[in-house]
Amino acid sequence: MNQYLFFLHETPGDYASLSPAQMQEEVARYGAWAGALAQRGLLVSGEKLTDDGGRHLRAGGIAADGPYAEAKDVIGGFFMVKADSDAEAEKLAASCPHLRGRNWIEIRRVDAVRPQ
């Protein structure tokens, strides 16, 4: 069975207008989806990332703040799941509550080759 990372891309500020109750509904939808995957033994991990954009580090030690609010999209979180095939991973991603509005999911298979 392969492992896949789902990078959850979103447009900064899209969630800013949600009320606390609406935000709790969002959290509950993601929790229910992740819980269902966990019950099936398909969820490896998942986390929401902070909204600050993080830091970017490049060769030569050049560091800069991450994406700003003007960015077209940022990675707001991730899930790592198990799936037998790319097609199965796509089906799992398609059922994720993140896919609405301008949000999108980048699906990446984790390379099974591990350095010695």
C-alpha positions as CSV (number, residue, x, y, z in Angstrom):
1,M,0.0,0.0,0.0
2,N,1.3,3.4,-0.9
3,Q,1.3,6.6,1.1
4,Y,0.1,9.9,-0.3
5,L,0.4,13.5,0.9
6,F,-2.6,15.7,0.2
7,F,-1.5,19.3,0.3
8,L,-4.6,21.5,1.0
9,H,-4.3,24.6,-1.1
10,E,-6.5,27.6,-0.2
11,T,-6.8,31.3,-0.9
12,P,-5.7,33.4,2.1
13,G,-8.6,35.2,3.7
14,D,-11.4,32.9,2.4
15,Y,-12.1,31.8,5.9
16,A,-11.8,35.2,7.5
17,S,-15.5,36.0,7.0
18,L,-16.7,32.8,8.8
19,S,-18.4,33.2,12.2
20,P,-17.0,31.1,15.1
21,A,-20.0,28.8,14.6
22,Q,-19.3,28.4,10.9
23,M,-15.6,27.7,11.6
24,Q,-16.6,25.0,14.1
25,E,-18.8,23.4,11.4
26,E,-15.8,23.4,9.1
27,V,-13.6,21.8,11.7
28,A,-16.3,19.2,12.4
29,R,-16.5,18.3,8.7
30,Y,-12.8,17.8,8.4
31,G,-12.8,15.8,11.7
32,A,-15.6,13.5,10.5
33,W,-13.8,12.9,7.2
34,A,-10.5,12.2,8.8
35,G,-12.2,10.0,11.4
36,A,-13.8,7.9,8.7
37,L,-10.4,7.4,7.1
38,A,-8.9,6.5,10.4
39,Q,-11.5,3.9,11.1
40,R,-10.7,2.3,7.7
41,G,-7.0,2.3,8.6
42,L,-6.2,4.8,5.8
43,L,-5.2,7.9,7.7
44,V,-1.5,8.3,8.6
45,S,-1.6,11.9,9.9
46,G,-3.0,15.3,9.2
47,E,-2.6,18.8,10.5
48,K,-3.7,22.4,9.9
49,L,-0.8,24.7,9.3
50,T,-0.6,28.1,11.0
51,D,-1.9,31.1,9.0
52,D,1.4,33.1,9.2
53,G,2.9,31.6,6.0
54,G,6.0,30.2,7.7
55,R,9.5,30.9,6.5
56,H,11.2,30.0,3.2
57,L,14.8,28.9,3.3
58,R,16.9,28.8,0.1
59,A,20.5,27.6,-0.6
60,G,23.0,30.0,0.8
61,G,21.0,30.5,4.0
62,I,18.7,33.1,2.5
63,A,15.5,33.0,4.6
64,A,12.3,35.0,4.0
65,D,8.8,35.2,5.3
66,G,6.4,32.8,3.6
67,P,3.4,33.7,1.4
68,Y,1.6,36.9,2.2
69,A,-2.2,37.5,2.2
70,E,-1.9,38.7,-1.5
71,A,-0.8,35.2,-2.5
72,K,-3.1,33.4,-4.8
73,D,-3.0,30.3,-2.7
74,V,-1.1,28.8,0.3
75,I,-0.9,25.4,1.8
76,G,-3.3,25.5,4.8
77,G,-2.8,21.9,5.9
78,F,-2.1,18.4,4.9
79,F,-3.2,14.8,5.3
80,M,-1.1,11.7,4.8
81,V,-3.2,8.7,3.7
82,K,-2.7,5.2,2.6
83,A,-4.1,4.0,-0.8
84,D,-3.5,1.0,-3.1
85,S,-3.2,3.2,-6.2
86,D,-3.1,6.7,-7.6
87,A,-6.8,6.3,-8.6
88,E,-7.8,5.3,-5.1
89,A,-5.9,8.3,-3.7
90,E,-7.7,10.6,-6.1
91,K,-11.1,9.1,-4.9
92,L,-10.1,9.7,-1.3
93,A,-9.1,13.3,-2.1
94,A,-12.3,13.9,-4.0
95,S,-14.3,13.1,-0.9
96,C,-12.3,15.6,1.3
97,P,-14.4,18.5,2.5
98,H,-11.6,20.9,1.5
99,L,-12.7,20.7,-2.2
100,R,-15.1,23.7,-2.4
101,G,-14.9,27.2,-3.7
102,R,-11.3,28.0,-4.9
103,N,-9.7,25.3,-2.8
104,W,-7.8,22.5,-4.4
105,I,-5.7,19.5,-3.3
106,E,-2.3,18.5,-4.5
107,I,-1.8,14.8,-4.4
108,R,1.7,13.5,-4.1
109,R,2.8,9.8,-3.7
110,V,5.5,9.3,-1.0
111,D,8.5,7.7,-2.6
112,A,8.9,4.2,-1.1
113,V,12.7,4.3,-1.6
114,R,14.3,5.2,1.7
115,P,18.0,6.4,2.0
116,Q,20.2,3.9,3.8
